[in-house]
């Protein structure tokens, strides 16, 4: 069974998490041997922008310095053999240039999403 994990809601941050839970669980599923791919769409296409800098946060004098490195998480997924797709129109709408994307991210047009869905047995939508 092939799985397509669709990530649409971009990480908004929490104080106890350092990465996107969905990327983490997708990586664990891949490590367990499941054939899984990821589709980034809407604001989540930002995950594929390389070299992001995320600043720490300080609340009431308490510093939280373990910030997410979502581009590194996406790269780790691809290094593990996960195919990562991103919707072309969403990238264009956010003003992201193709040369800003991690190498290996496959762009799919909005009109090609049905075909991509058809190539997978299960669609997990987050």
C-alpha positions in Angstrom: 0.0 0.0 0.0 1.5 3.4 -1.0 0.7 6.4 1.1 0.6 10.1 0.1 0.8 12.4 3.1 -0.6 15.8 2.2 0.6 18.6 4.4 -1.3 21.8 3.9 -1.3 23.6 7.2 2.1 25.1 7.8 3.8 24.7 11.2 2.6 27.5 13.5 4.8 26.6 16.4 4.4 25.3 19.9 6.6 25.7 22.9 7.2 22.0 23.4 7.8 20.9 19.8 10.9 21.5 17.7 9.6 20.2 14.4 6.4 19.5 12.5 4.7 16.4 14.0 3.5 15.3 10.6 7.0 15.3 9.0 8.3 13.4 12.0 5.6 10.8 11.9 6.0 10.4 8.1 9.7 9.8 8.7 8.9 7.2 11.3 6.5 5.5 8.9 9.2 5.4 6.2 11.7 4.0 8.7 9.2 1.2 9.5 9.2 0.3 5.8 6.0 1.9 4.5 6.2 3.4 1.0 5.2 7.0 1.7 5.4 10.2 -0.3 4.7 13.8 0.8 2.8 16.5 -0.9 3.4 20.1 0.3 0.7 22.5 -0.6 -0.7 25.9 0.5 1.5 27.6 3.1 3.3 24.3 3.8 5.3 24.7 0.5 7.5 27.0 2.6 9.0 23.8 4.2 10.9 23.2 1.0 12.7 26.6 1.0 16.3 25.9 1.8 18.4 27.7 4.4 15.6 29.0 6.5 16.5 30.9 9.6 14.2 30.7 12.6 14.8 32.8 15.6 14.3 31.7 19.2 11.6 32.9 21.4 11.6 34.5 24.9 8.6 34.7 27.1 8.8 36.2 30.6 12.6 35.8 30.6 12.4 32.1 29.6 14.2 31.4 26.3 13.2 28.7 23.9 16.2 28.2 21.6 15.3 24.9 19.9 13.6 26.2 16.9 12.3 24.1 14.0 14.5 23.5 11.0 11.7 22.4 8.6 13.9 22.5 5.5 16.3 20.1 7.2 13.4 17.9 8.1 12.3 17.8 4.5 15.8 17.1 3.4 16.1 14.2 5.9 12.8 12.8 4.4 14.2 12.9 0.9 17.5 11.4 2.1 15.5 8.5 3.6 13.9 7.9 0.1 10.6 9.8 0.6 9.5 11.5 -2.6 8.5 15.1 -1.7 6.2 17.0 -4.0 5.1 20.7 -3.9 2.3 22.4 -5.7 3.7 24.8 -8.4 1.0 27.3 -8.1 1.3 27.6 -4.3 5.0 28.2 -4.7 4.4 30.9 -7.2 1.6 32.5 -5.1 4.0 32.8 -2.2 6.7 34.4 -4.4 9.1 31.5 -3.9 11.7 31.1 -6.7 12.5 27.6 -7.9 16.2 28.2 -7.0 15.2 28.7 -3.4 13.8 25.2 -3.2 15.7 22.2 -1.9 17.1 20.1 -4.7 15.0 17.1 -5.3 11.6 18.5 -4.5 9.3 17.5 -7.4 6.9 20.2 -8.5 3.4 19.2 -9.5 0.8 21.5 -11.0 -2.6 21.9 -9.3 -4.1 20.2 -12.4 -1.8 17.1 -11.8 -2.9 16.5 -8.2 -5.7 14.0 -9.2 -3.2 11.9 -11.1 -0.8 12.0 -8.1 -3.6 11.0 -5.8 -4.5 8.1 -8.2 -0.9 6.8 -7.9 -1.3 6.2 -4.2 -3.5 3.7 -2.3 -4.1 5.9 0.7 -4.2 9.7 1.1 -3.5 11.1 4.5 -4.6 14.8 4.7 -3.2 16.9 7.6 
